[in-house]
Amino acid sequence: MRFFQKTKCTLKCLLWVPAALCALYFTCSSMNIFIGFLPMEKCTLEKGKLPTLDNSVDVSLDFWSRTDVQTCTTWKAPIIWEGMFDSKHYDQNHKKEGSSVALTVFAVGRYLDEYLETFLNSSEHHFMVGLPVSYYVFTDMPEKVPHIDLGPQRTLKVIKVQRHSRWQDISMMRMKAISDVIESDIRHHSTHVFCFDVDQVFTGRFGSEALGDSVALLHAYYYHLPKSFYTYDRNPKSKAYMETGDFYYHAAVFGGSWKSVKSLVEACYQNIMEDKQNNVEALWHDESHLNKYLWLHKPSRVLSPEYCWDTQIGYRSDIQVTRLLWAPKQYDKLRTP
């Protein structure tokens, strides 16, 4: 009997080790530095073999220019890093093909005052410059949306949404709002959609090299970690439940063709509502459901953490440029009723 009790205790301790190390990782800068030395898997695509192509210009991607990082997935989709692509070549190709982009962002409650103006102004300087861009700002206070001087071929629409008392509900219900606006408006005007969290700032080119049919983002805090540390939802009662996956994706940025994004957000919304009916809430809310969907429906394009970086992580030799940065988080101030 004592043997079984000791064994049970030991197993519990072992199960807590990954969680404890993850907590240490997020709070200890020295641990962040150490994690940066853990090698990533490498692209197994042979030279001369074609990857999964989102468009003809992807043939020009140089998968062997970055030997320090993983540049393709096991299903041969590209992982986009600085040094792999010719930006002018991509821009010329997408202009020729008539690509246009809808950007959705939610600024509800105090998030509007704190982040929206900086987000939009920085986007004007760095996001899809040279392509038609339509901003869709979802907010509970349309009258407070700041005036932004927009460049040529760039428009902004404000859509009023209900403010929920819990930030988790705001985060999850955006899936339904995005689906609705794609159906009613975006699909008639834009070839692609990108969905962003508002508490971010563009700092470098976030251009047409990021466009694809289904686009996911490697989470900056997990891309060097072993899969056993990924914080997937482990509750079998949730529709977001996962035992394993390919990567850990960040819900702060996702995109693709309007058809693919509509399919993603509709599936996530349906699963969120089914969880609600069963009194279940996924561990990381819409991000948990996003990860489950992208495991079942592999993205055709993956963005490196350059496309959403947190300076709190510290120096990483593989991050040669930062294109979008996390803004300082003030959860105690912004998430209180």
C-alpha positions as CSV (number, residue, x, y, z in Angstrom):
1,M,0.0,0.0,0.0
2,R,2.8,2.4,0.9
3,F,4.5,1.6,-2.4
4,F,1.4,2.6,-4.4
5,Q,1.0,5.8,-2.3
6,K,4.7,6.7,-3.0
7,T,4.3,5.9,-6.7
8,K,1.2,8.1,-6.9
9,C,3.0,10.9,-5.2
10,T,6.0,10.6,-7.5
11,L,3.8,10.7,-10.6
12,K,2.0,13.8,-9.3
13,C,5.4,15.5,-8.8
14,L,6.5,14.6,-12.3
15,L,3.4,16.0,-13.8
16,W,4.0,19.3,-12.0
17,V,7.6,19.6,-13.3
18,P,6.7,21.0,-16.8
19,A,4.2,23.5,-15.3
20,A,6.8,24.6,-12.8
21,L,9.4,25.1,-15.4
22,C,7.0,27.0,-17.6
23,A,6.3,29.4,-14.7
24,L,10.0,29.8,-14.1
25,Y,10.5,30.5,-17.8
26,F,8.0,33.3,-17.9
27,T,9.4,35.0,-14.8
28,C,13.2,34.5,-15.0
29,S,15.3,36.3,-17.6
30,S,18.2,33.9,-17.2
31,M,15.9,31.0,-18.0
32,N,14.7,32.8,-21.2
33,I,18.3,33.2,-22.3
34,F,19.0,29.5,-21.6
35,I,15.9,28.5,-23.6
36,G,17.2,30.5,-26.6
37,F,20.1,28.1,-26.9
38,L,17.8,25.0,-27.3
39,P,18.0,24.1,-31.0
40,M,14.9,24.1,-33.2
41,E,14.0,21.3,-35.5
42,K,15.3,21.9,-39.0
43,C,13.5,22.0,-42.4
44,T,13.7,18.6,-44.0
45,L,12.9,19.9,-47.5
46,E,15.5,18.7,-50.0
47,K,17.1,21.3,-52.3
48,G,15.3,21.4,-55.6
49,K,12.0,20.2,-54.0
50,L,9.1,22.6,-53.9
51,P,7.3,23.5,-50.7
52,T,3.6,23.8,-50.3
53,L,2.9,26.9,-52.5
54,D,0.5,29.6,-51.5
55,N,1.3,31.5,-54.6
56,S,3.8,31.4,-57.5
57,V,6.3,33.8,-55.8
58,D,6.9,31.3,-53.0
59,V,9.2,29.4,-55.4
60,S,11.7,32.2,-54.7
61,L,11.9,31.4,-50.9
62,D,15.4,30.5,-49.8
63,F,14.9,27.8,-47.1
64,W,18.6,27.3,-46.6
65,S,19.5,30.9,-46.0
66,R,18.7,30.4,-42.3
67,T,20.4,27.3,-41.0
68,D,19.8,28.5,-37.4
69,V,16.1,28.1,-37.4
70,Q,13.3,25.8,-38.8
71,T,12.2,27.2,-42.1
72,C,9.5,24.7,-43.1
73,T,7.0,22.4,-41.4
74,T,6.8,18.7,-41.7
75,W,3.9,19.2,-44.2
76,K,6.3,21.5,-46.3
77,A,4.6,24.8,-45.5
78,P,7.1,27.7,-45.2
79,I,8.0,29.3,-41.9
80,I,8.8,32.9,-42.8
81,W,12.0,34.4,-41.3
82,E,14.1,37.4,-42.2
83,G,16.6,36.5,-45.0
84,M,14.3,34.0,-46.7
85,F,12.4,36.3,-49.1
86,D,12.9,39.2,-51.5
87,S,10.4,41.8,-50.3
88,K,10.3,43.8,-53.6
89,H,9.6,40.6,-55.5
90,Y,6.7,39.7,-53.2
91,D,5.2,43.2,-53.3
92,Q,5.3,43.3,-57.1
93,N,3.7,39.9,-57.4
94,H,0.8,40.7,-55.0
95,K,0.2,44.1,-56.7
96,K,0.0,42.3,-60.0
97,E,-2.4,39.7,-58.6
98,G,-4.6,42.4,-57.1
99,S,-4.2,41.3,-53.5
100,S,-6.0,43.3,-50.9
101,V,-6.1,42.9,-47.1
102,A,-8.7,43.4,-44.4
103,L,-7.3,44.0,-40.9
104,T,-9.6,43.3,-37.9
105,V,-8.9,44.6,-34.4
106,F,-10.9,44.7,-31.2
107,A,-10.6,47.8,-28.9
108,V,-13.2,47.3,-26.1
109,G,-13.3,49.2,-22.9
110,R,-10.1,50.7,-21.6
111,Y,-8.1,49.0,-24.4
112,L,-9.4,51.6,-26.9
113,D,-7.8,54.5,-25.0
114,E,-4.7,52.7,-24.1
115,Y,-3.7,51.1,-27.4
116,L,-5.8,51.7,-30.5
117,E,-4.3,55.0,-31.8
118,T,-0.7,53.7,-31.5
119,F,-1.7,50.4,-33.1
120,L,-3.3,52.1,-36.1
121,N,-0.7,54.7,-36.6
122,S,2.1,52.2,-36.5
123,S,0.1,49.9,-38.9
124,E,0.0,52.8,-41.4
125,H,3.8,52.8,-41.5
126,H,4.5,49.1,-41.6
127,F,1.5,46.9,-42.4
128,M,1.1,45.8,-46.1
129,V,2.4,49.1,-47.4
130,G,1.6,49.5,-51.0
131,L,-1.5,47.2,-51.0
132,P,-5.1,48.2,-50.4
133,V,-5.9,47.8,-46.7
134,S,-9.3,48.1,-45.0
135,Y,-9.3,48.4,-41.2
136,Y,-12.3,47.0,-39.3
137,V,-12.3,48.4,-35.7
138,F,-14.7,46.6,-33.3
139,T,-15.5,48.6,-30.3
140,D,-18.2,49.3,-27.7
141,M,-17.4,53.1,-28.0
142,P,-17.4,54.1,-31.7
143,E,-17.4,57.8,-30.8
144,K,-14.0,57.5,-29.1
145,V,-12.2,55.9,-32.1
146,P,-9.3,58.4,-32.9
147,H,-8.9,60.1,-36.2
148,I,-6.1,58.4,-38.2
149,D,-4.5,60.0,-41.3
150,L,-4.8,57.1,-43.8
151,G,-2.7,56.6,-46.8
152,P,-3.9,56.0,-50.4
153,Q,-6.1,52.9,-50.9
154,R,-6.6,52.5,-47.1
155,T,-10.0,52.8,-45.4
156,L,-11.3,52.4,-41.9
157,K,-14.7,51.1,-40.7
158,V,-15.9,51.1,-37.1
159,I,-18.3,48.3,-36.0
160,K,-20.1,48.6,-32.6
161,V,-20.0,45.5,-30.5
162,Q,-21.4,44.6,-27.1
163,R,-19.0,44.8,-24.2
164,H,-18.9,41.7,-22.0
165,S,-18.2,41.9,-18.3
166,R,-15.4,39.3,-18.6
167,W,-12.4,39.9,-20.8
168,Q,-12.3,36.1,-21.6
169,D,-15.8,36.5,-23.2
170,I,-14.7,39.5,-25.2
171,S,-11.7,37.4,-26.4
172,M,-13.8,34.4,-27.4
173,M,-16.8,36.2,-28.9
174,R,-14.6,38.0,-31.4
175,M,-14.7,34.9,-33.5
176,K,-18.4,35.3,-34.1
177,A,-18.0,39.1,-34.9
178,I,-15.2,38.4,-37.4
179,S,-17.3,35.7,-39.1
180,D,-20.2,38.1,-39.5
181,V,-18.2,40.9,-41.0
182,I,-16.4,38.6,-43.4
183,E,-19.8,37.4,-44.7
184,S,-21.4,40.8,-44.8
185,D,-18.5,43.0,-46.1
186,I,-15.0,41.7,-46.3
187,R,-15.5,39.0,-48.8
188,H,-16.8,41.5,-51.3
189,H,-13.7,43.8,-51.0
190,S,-10.6,41.9,-49.8
191,T,-8.7,38.8,-50.9
192,H,-7.1,38.3,-47.4
193,V,-7.8,38.9,-43.8
194,F,-5.5,39.4,-40.8
195,C,-6.8,39.5,-37.2
196,F,-4.8,41.2,-34.5
197,D,-4.9,42.0,-30.8
198,V,-4.9,45.7,-30.2
199,D,-2.1,45.8,-27.5
200,Q,0.7,45.6,-30.1
201,V,2.8,48.0,-32.0
202,F,4.2,47.6,-35.6
203,T,7.9,48.4,-35.6
204,G,9.1,46.9,-39.0
205,R,7.9,45.6,-42.3
206,F,4.8,43.3,-42.0
207,G,4.4,42.8,-45.7
208,S,3.0,40.7,-48.5
209,E,5.4,37.8,-47.7
210,A,3.0,37.1,-44.8
211,L,0.0,36.5,-47.1
212,G,-1.2,33.0,-47.7
213,D,-4.3,30.8,-47.7
214,S,-4.1,30.0,-44.0
215,V,-1.5,31.8,-41.8
216,A,-0.5,31.0,-38.2
217,L,2.1,32.6,-35.9
218,L,4.7,30.8,-33.7
219,H,4.3,32.0,-30.2
220,A,7.4,33.9,-29.1
221,Y,7.5,32.1,-25.7
222,Y,7.3,28.6,-27.0
223,Y,9.1,28.2,-30.3
224,H,12.3,26.9,-28.7
225,L,10.5,24.7,-26.1
226,P,9.9,21.0,-26.4
227,K,6.3,20.1,-27.2
228,S,5.8,18.7,-23.7
229,F,5.8,22.3,-22.5
230,Y,3.1,23.6,-24.8
231,T,0.1,24.7,-22.9
232,Y,-2.6,23.0,-25.0
233,D,-6.0,22.4,-23.3
234,R,-5.7,19.1,-21.5
235,N,-9.3,18.8,-20.4
236,P,-11.0,16.0,-22.3
237,K,-14.3,17.7,-21.7
238,S,-13.3,20.7,-23.8
239,K,-13.6,20.8,-27.6
240,A,-10.1,22.4,-27.5
241,Y,-8.6,19.3,-25.9
242,M,-5.3,18.2,-27.4
243,E,-2.8,15.6,-26.4
244,T,-0.2,16.8,-28.8
245,G,0.3,19.2,-31.7
246,D,2.7,20.6,-34.2
247,F,3.6,24.0,-32.7
248,Y,2.1,26.4,-30.2
249,Y,0.4,29.2,-32.1
250,H,-0.3,32.7,-30.8
251,A,-3.9,34.0,-31.3
252,A,-2.7,37.6,-31.3
253,V,-2.1,37.3,-35.0
254,F,-3.7,34.9,-37.5
255,G,-4.9,35.3,-41.1
256,G,-5.3,34.0,-44.6
257,S,-7.7,34.1,-47.5
258,W,-11.2,35.3,-46.4
259,K,-12.6,31.9,-47.0
260,S,-10.0,30.2,-44.8
261,V,-10.3,32.7,-42.0
262,K,-14.1,32.4,-42.1
263,S,-13.9,28.7,-41.7
264,L,-11.5,29.0,-38.8
265,V,-13.5,31.6,-36.8
266,E,-16.8,29.8,-37.4
267,A,-15.3,26.4,-36.2
268,C,-13.8,28.1,-33.1
269,Y,-17.0,29.9,-32.3
270,Q,-19.1,26.7,-32.6
271,N,-16.6,24.8,-30.3
272,I,-16.6,27.7,-27.8
273,M,-20.4,27.7,-27.7
274,E,-20.5,23.9,-27.3
275,D,-18.1,24.2,-24.4
276,K,-20.3,26.9,-22.8
277,Q,-23.3,24.6,-23.0
278,N,-21.3,22.0,-21.1
279,N,-20.1,24.5,-18.6
280,V,-16.5,24.2,-19.8
281,E,-14.0,26.9,-20.6
282,A,-10.8,26.2,-22.5
283,L,-7.5,26.9,-20.7
284,W,-6.5,29.8,-23.0
285,H,-9.9,30.6,-24.3
286,D,-10.0,31.3,-28.1
287,E,-6.2,30.6,-28.4
288,S,-6.8,27.0,-27.2
289,H,-9.5,26.6,-29.8
290,L,-7.3,28.2,-32.5
291,N,-4.5,25.7,-31.7
292,K,-6.9,22.8,-32.0
293,Y,-8.2,24.0,-35.3
294,L,-4.8,24.5,-36.8
295,W,-3.7,21.1,-35.7
296,L,-6.6,19.5,-37.5
297,H,-6.3,21.9,-40.5
298,K,-2.6,22.6,-41.1
299,P,-1.8,26.2,-42.0
300,S,-0.3,26.8,-45.4
301,R,2.1,29.4,-44.0
302,V,3.6,30.0,-40.6
303,L,5.1,33.3,-39.4
304,S,8.2,33.3,-37.2
305,P,8.1,35.2,-33.8
306,E,9.6,38.2,-35.7
307,Y,6.0,38.9,-36.5
308,C,4.9,39.2,-32.9
309,W,7.8,39.6,-30.4
310,D,8.0,40.4,-26.7
311,T,11.1,42.4,-25.7
312,Q,10.8,41.0,-22.2
313,I,12.2,37.7,-23.5
314,G,15.5,39.4,-24.0
315,Y,18.1,38.9,-26.7
316,R,17.7,36.0,-29.2
317,S,20.3,35.6,-32.0
318,D,17.7,34.2,-34.3
319,I,15.4,37.3,-34.1
320,Q,17.2,39.5,-36.6
321,V,14.3,41.9,-37.0
322,T,11.1,42.7,-35.0
323,R,8.1,43.5,-37.0
324,L,5.4,43.7,-34.3
325,L,6.0,44.1,-30.6
326,W,3.9,43.4,-27.6
327,A,2.9,46.6,-25.9
328,P,3.4,46.8,-22.2
329,K,0.6,44.8,-20.5
330,Q,-1.4,46.5,-17.8
331,Y,-3.9,43.8,-17.0
332,D,-4.8,44.9,-13.5
333,K,-5.7,48.3,-14.9
334,L,-7.4,47.3,-18.1
335,R,-9.2,44.1,-17.2
336,T,-11.0,45.4,-14.1
337,P,-14.8,46.1,-14.5
